[in-house]
Amino acid sequence: MPSGPKPYTSREPRSDLRLPAKLFFDGREGTGELINISLSGGFLHVDNPPDAYTVLAMSVSPPVGDPLFFHATVIRSEAVGDGRAGCAVKFLNLTPETEGRLAYLIKKKATPRP
């Protein structure tokens, strides 16, 4: 018999990078900061998080090089420990170039998980 929810464990390496992001959704535009990044998604600090299941067009600016463009869907919205709002996002259909550049950034700045 289950004894409660399982604790979250990361399936992929994550990066402690903090990347500025531009968001486009529902005819609106916004800005935020993408953190805790893996190849499958990340956490987006944003003033007014979009609703769950909203599809976002995103532009993310890495420390060097051209911006990365991709789509993501909102998994959940939540307030974080510092009182800021944000949402967990899952990346959708990354191009091989974008996936390769993200993998490089993550590997270069990966945070080891216990």
C-alpha positions in Angstrom: 0.0 0.0 0.0 1.4 3.5 -0.9 2.7 5.5 2.0 2.3 8.9 0.4 3.8 10.9 -2.5 7.3 10.1 -3.7 9.8 12.9 -3.3 10.8 14.7 -6.5 14.1 13.5 -8.0 15.6 15.1 -11.0 15.9 12.8 -14.0 18.4 15.0 -15.9 21.3 17.2 -15.0 20.2 20.7 -14.2 22.0 24.0 -14.5 22.2 26.9 -12.0 22.3 29.4 -14.9 19.9 32.3 -14.7 18.9 33.3 -18.3 16.8 36.3 -19.2 13.7 35.2 -21.2 11.1 36.9 -23.3 7.7 35.2 -23.5 4.9 35.3 -26.0 1.5 33.8 -25.2 -2.2 34.5 -25.7 -1.4 37.6 -27.7 0.7 39.0 -24.8 4.4 39.6 -24.3 6.3 39.3 -21.0 9.7 38.9 -19.5 11.2 36.6 -16.9 14.2 34.6 -15.9 14.7 30.9 -16.7 16.4 29.0 -13.9 17.0 25.4 -12.8 17.3 24.3 -16.4 17.5 20.8 -17.8 17.1 19.5 -21.4 13.4 18.8 -20.6 12.4 22.1 -19.0 13.1 24.6 -16.2 11.6 27.1 -13.8 10.5 30.5 -15.0 10.4 33.5 -12.6 7.7 35.8 -14.0 5.5 38.4 -12.4 2.2 37.0 -13.6 2.6 33.3 -14.4 0.5 32.0 -17.2 -2.1 29.3 -16.4 -1.2 25.6 -16.5 -1.1 24.1 -20.0 -0.5 27.5 -21.7 1.9 27.1 -24.6 4.7 29.8 -24.6 6.9 30.9 -27.4 10.2 31.8 -25.7 13.4 33.6 -26.5 16.2 33.0 -24.0 19.5 34.8 -24.0 22.6 32.7 -23.0 25.7 34.4 -21.6 27.3 34.3 -25.1 26.0 33.8 -28.6 22.6 34.3 -30.2 19.3 33.9 -28.4 17.7 30.5 -28.2 14.1 30.2 -29.6 11.7 27.4 -28.6 8.2 26.6 -27.3 7.3 25.4 -23.8 4.2 24.5 -21.9 3.4 25.5 -18.4 3.2 22.6 -16.0 2.3 24.4 -12.9 2.5 27.9 -11.3 3.7 28.5 -7.8 5.2 31.0 -5.4 8.8 30.2 -4.4 10.7 30.7 -1.1 11.7 34.3 -1.8 8.1 35.3 -2.4 8.4 35.6 -6.1 6.0 33.9 -8.5 6.9 31.6 -11.3 6.0 28.5 -13.2 7.6 25.2 -14.1 7.8 24.7 -17.9 8.4 21.7 -20.2 10.3 22.4 -23.4 8.5 21.3 -26.6 10.2 19.9 -29.7 13.6 21.6 -29.4 15.5 21.8 -32.6 18.8 19.9 -32.7 20.7 23.2 -32.6 18.8 24.5 -29.6 19.1 21.2 -27.8 22.9 21.0 -28.5 23.4 24.6 -27.2 21.3 23.9 -24.1 23.2 20.7 -23.4 26.5 22.5 -23.7 25.3 25.3 -21.3 24.0 22.7 -18.8 27.1 20.6 -18.9 29.3 23.6 -18.4 27.3 24.9 -15.4 25.6 21.7 -14.1 24.8 21.5 -10.4 25.4 18.0 -9.0 22.3 16.5 -7.4 22.5 14.4 -4.3 
